[in-house]
Amino acid sequence: MNRLGIDIGRVIINSPPGQDTAFFGGTPEAALHTPAVPGAFDTIPRLVDLFNGQAWLISKCGPRIQQRSLAWLHHHGFFPHTGIPAENIRFCLRRPDKAIHCADLAITHFIDDKADVHAALRGLVPHRYLFGPQRSVPADLTHTPTWPTAEAAIRTDLAPS
């Protein structure tokens, strides 16, 4: 069974590379106004359907950003809109620890904007998508700069051979 894992920061909740936003440094109220990554709310529901509801959010962040992430997701109606159950979210404190969650959940496809996360998933998650603008892309990853390209790449990988 195919299972999808999706990172949150810079994949669902927008934050330009190298820029601190209100999400991280501002008030909790200001964090709620951080925009979504363009295309996320359009594409994720189709991917959840494609994976027959087998989709999880897996994010690295400390307790304060965990609270802000959950508040943002609920404020924006993410769970009912996308079809991902609110309990299908996992947090860890170190990026490589996403591998623990991916192994536990048997994730087969993972979308994340950090190459070091994907390096930790090598040999564990067969289909790995490096999301967003990147300076370089390791040869074993599929670069998906936008949600439409992520959807197209995943559909290609799921297509019968």
C-alpha positions as CSV (number, residue, x, y, z in Angstrom):
1,M,0.0,0.0,0.0
2,N,1.3,3.4,-0.9
3,R,1.5,6.0,1.8
4,L,2.3,9.7,1.5
5,G,4.3,11.8,4.0
6,I,4.4,15.6,3.7
7,D,6.5,18.1,5.6
8,I,4.8,21.3,6.8
9,G,7.3,24.3,6.8
10,R,8.0,25.7,3.4
11,V,5.9,22.9,1.9
12,I,2.5,23.7,3.3
13,I,3.1,26.9,5.4
14,N,5.0,29.4,3.3
15,S,8.3,30.9,4.4
16,P,10.7,32.3,1.8
17,P,14.2,30.7,2.1
18,G,16.5,32.5,4.4
19,Q,13.7,34.8,5.7
20,D,12.2,34.8,9.2
21,T,8.5,35.4,9.0
22,A,5.9,36.3,11.5
23,F,5.3,32.6,11.9
24,F,8.6,32.1,13.7
25,G,9.3,35.4,15.3
26,G,6.0,37.2,15.6
27,T,3.0,36.8,17.8
28,P,0.9,33.6,17.7
29,E,-1.9,35.7,16.1
30,A,0.5,37.0,13.4
31,A,1.6,33.5,12.7
32,L,-1.9,32.5,11.7
33,H,-1.7,35.0,8.9
34,T,1.3,33.4,7.3
35,P,0.2,32.3,3.8
36,A,0.0,28.8,2.5
37,V,2.5,27.7,-0.1
38,P,0.8,28.4,-3.5
39,G,-1.1,25.3,-4.7
40,A,-0.9,23.3,-1.5
41,F,-4.7,23.6,-0.7
42,D,-5.6,22.7,-4.3
43,T,-3.2,19.8,-4.7
44,I,-3.1,18.0,-1.4
45,P,-6.8,16.9,-1.5
46,R,-6.2,15.2,-4.9
47,L,-3.0,13.5,-3.5
48,V,-4.9,12.3,-0.4
49,D,-7.5,10.8,-2.8
50,L,-4.8,9.2,-4.9
51,F,-3.3,7.6,-1.8
52,N,-6.8,6.5,-0.6
53,G,-6.5,8.6,2.5
54,Q,-3.1,7.2,3.5
55,A,-1.4,10.5,4.2
56,W,0.5,12.0,7.1
57,L,2.2,15.3,8.0
58,I,5.7,14.8,9.4
59,S,7.5,17.9,10.7
60,K,10.6,18.8,12.6
61,C,10.0,21.6,15.1
62,G,10.2,22.4,18.8
63,P,7.1,22.7,21.1
64,R,6.5,26.4,20.3
65,I,6.4,25.9,16.6
66,Q,4.5,22.6,17.0
67,Q,1.7,24.7,18.7
68,R,1.9,27.4,16.0
69,S,1.8,24.8,13.2
70,L,-1.3,23.0,14.7
71,A,-3.0,26.4,15.3
72,W,-2.3,27.4,11.7
73,L,-3.5,24.1,10.3
74,H,-6.8,24.3,12.3
75,H,-7.2,28.1,11.6
76,H,-7.0,27.5,7.9
77,G,-9.3,24.4,7.9
78,F,-6.4,22.3,6.6
79,F,-7.6,18.9,7.9
80,P,-11.3,19.0,6.7
81,H,-10.2,20.6,3.4
82,T,-7.5,18.1,2.5
83,G,-9.0,14.9,4.0
84,I,-5.9,14.3,6.1
85,P,-7.2,13.3,9.6
86,A,-6.0,15.7,12.4
87,E,-4.4,12.8,14.2
88,N,-2.2,12.0,11.1
89,I,0.5,14.4,12.2
90,R,3.9,13.5,13.7
91,F,6.5,15.9,15.1
92,C,10.2,15.3,15.9
93,L,13.0,17.5,17.2
94,R,15.7,16.6,14.7
95,R,15.3,16.4,10.9
96,P,16.9,12.9,10.6
97,D,14.3,11.6,13.1
98,K,11.7,11.9,10.4
99,A,13.0,8.6,9.3
100,I,11.7,7.0,12.5
101,H,8.2,8.2,11.7
102,C,8.5,7.2,8.0
103,A,9.5,3.7,9.0
104,D,6.8,3.4,11.6
105,L,4.1,4.6,9.1
106,A,5.6,2.7,6.1
107,I,5.7,5.9,4.1
108,T,6.4,5.2,0.4
109,H,6.4,8.8,-1.0
110,F,7.7,11.8,0.9
111,I,7.7,15.5,0.1
112,D,10.2,17.7,2.0
113,D,12.2,20.9,1.1
114,K,15.4,19.7,2.9
115,A,18.0,17.5,1.2
116,D,19.4,16.3,4.6
117,V,15.9,14.9,5.5
118,H,15.9,13.0,2.2
119,A,19.4,11.7,2.9
120,A,18.1,10.2,6.2
121,L,15.3,8.6,4.2
122,R,17.5,7.0,1.6
123,G,16.9,3.3,1.3
124,L,13.7,3.6,3.5
125,V,11.3,5.7,1.4
126,P,11.4,4.7,-2.3
127,H,10.0,7.9,-3.7
128,R,11.4,11.2,-2.4
129,Y,10.5,14.6,-3.7
130,L,12.7,17.7,-2.9
131,F,10.2,20.5,-2.8
132,G,10.6,24.2,-3.7
133,P,13.5,26.2,-5.1
134,Q,16.8,24.5,-4.6
135,R,20.4,25.4,-5.3
136,S,21.3,21.8,-6.1
137,V,19.4,18.5,-6.3
138,P,21.0,15.2,-5.4
139,A,20.6,12.7,-8.3
140,D,18.5,10.3,-6.3
141,L,15.8,12.8,-5.6
142,T,13.0,14.2,-7.8
143,H,12.9,17.9,-7.7
144,T,9.4,19.3,-7.4
145,P,9.6,23.1,-7.3
146,T,5.9,23.6,-7.0
147,W,2.7,21.7,-6.0
148,P,1.7,21.0,-9.6
149,T,5.1,19.5,-10.4
150,A,4.9,17.4,-7.2
151,E,1.5,16.1,-8.2
152,A,2.7,15.3,-11.7
153,A,5.8,13.5,-10.4
154,I,3.8,11.4,-7.9
155,R,1.2,10.5,-10.5
156,T,4.0,9.4,-12.8
157,D,5.6,7.3,-10.0
158,L,2.2,5.7,-9.2
159,A,1.4,4.9,-12.8
160,P,1.5,1.2,-13.6
161,S,4.6,0.3,-15.5
